[in-house]
Amino acid sequence: MRAIWNGKVIAESDDTIVVEGNHYFPRESVDDSVLVDSTTQTTCPWKGEASYFSLAVDGDTNRDAAWYYPTPKSAAAEIKDRVAFWRGVTVTD
């Protein structure tokens, strides 16, 4: 699977986990050069607290377009150390 935004592949892996229709990529498969830390956090009742990254590619920023669960609840343990995308990021195989 590939995650693409603004014409750039920002993540690529054959080992994604699909939860609620979102592909969670292993953290090491994501291009660190495009990630910008965000202070945004949200809470999912069964996965726990999510943290976010914005994406920066070729001078454009996609705010909070990637999220991850640093310490997911036990029901979502399989997505620990994984990143998912939205807000215009195309995920394709």
C-alpha positions as CSV (number, residue, x, y, z in Angstrom):
1,M,0.0,0.0,0.0
2,R,1.1,3.6,-0.6
3,A,-0.1,6.8,0.9
4,I,0.3,9.8,-1.5
5,W,-0.2,13.5,-0.9
6,N,0.7,16.4,-3.1
7,G,2.3,14.0,-5.6
8,K,4.7,12.5,-3.1
9,V,4.7,9.0,-1.6
10,I,4.7,9.6,2.1
11,A,4.3,6.0,3.2
12,E,4.7,2.6,1.6
13,S,4.3,-0.9,3.1
14,D,3.0,-4.4,2.4
15,D,2.1,-4.6,6.1
16,T,-0.8,-2.3,6.8
17,I,-3.6,-3.0,9.3
18,V,-7.1,-1.9,8.3
19,V,-9.3,-0.6,11.1
20,E,-12.6,1.2,10.4
21,G,-11.6,1.5,6.7
22,N,-8.3,3.2,7.5
23,H,-4.9,1.6,6.6
24,Y,-2.5,1.9,9.5
25,F,1.1,1.9,8.2
26,P,4.1,0.8,10.3
27,R,5.7,4.0,11.7
28,E,9.1,3.1,10.1
29,S,7.4,3.0,6.6
30,V,6.4,6.7,6.8
31,D,8.8,9.3,5.4
32,D,9.9,11.4,8.4
33,S,10.9,14.3,6.2
34,V,7.2,15.2,5.6
35,L,5.9,14.9,9.2
36,V,5.4,17.9,11.4
37,D,4.4,17.4,15.0
38,S,0.9,18.7,15.9
39,T,-0.5,19.5,19.3
40,T,-3.9,18.1,18.2
41,Q,-5.3,15.2,20.2
42,T,-8.7,13.4,20.0
43,T,-10.2,10.5,21.9
44,C,-11.8,7.4,20.5
45,P,-13.9,5.4,23.1
46,W,-12.3,2.1,22.1
47,K,-8.9,3.0,20.7
48,G,-7.8,5.7,23.1
49,E,-6.2,9.0,22.6
50,A,-4.9,9.9,19.1
51,S,-2.1,12.2,18.4
52,Y,-1.5,13.9,15.0
53,F,1.1,15.0,12.5
54,S,0.7,17.6,9.8
55,L,2.2,16.9,6.4
56,A,4.6,19.3,4.6
57,V,5.4,18.6,1.0
58,D,6.9,21.1,-1.5
59,G,5.9,24.1,0.5
60,D,2.3,23.0,1.1
61,T,1.0,21.9,4.5
62,N,-1.9,19.5,5.2
63,R,-2.8,20.1,8.8
64,D,-3.4,17.1,11.0
65,A,-3.6,14.8,8.0
66,A,-1.9,11.8,9.9
67,W,-2.8,10.3,13.2
68,Y,-1.5,7.6,15.5
69,Y,-2.2,6.1,18.9
70,P,0.9,6.3,21.1
71,T,-0.7,4.1,23.8
72,P,-3.8,2.5,22.4
73,K,-6.3,0.7,24.6
74,S,-6.0,-3.1,24.6
75,A,-8.8,-3.5,22.0
76,A,-6.6,-1.6,19.5
77,A,-3.2,-2.9,20.5
78,E,-2.5,-4.0,16.9
79,I,-2.2,-0.3,15.8
80,K,0.5,0.7,18.2
81,D,3.4,2.3,16.4
82,R,1.3,2.7,13.2
83,V,0.1,5.8,11.3
84,A,-3.1,6.4,9.3
85,F,-4.0,9.2,6.9
86,W,-6.9,11.3,5.8
87,R,-7.7,14.9,4.5
88,G,-6.8,14.3,0.9
89,V,-4.1,11.7,1.3
90,T,-4.7,8.9,-1.2
91,V,-4.1,5.4,0.0
92,T,-3.8,2.9,-2.9
93,D,-2.1,-0.4,-3.7
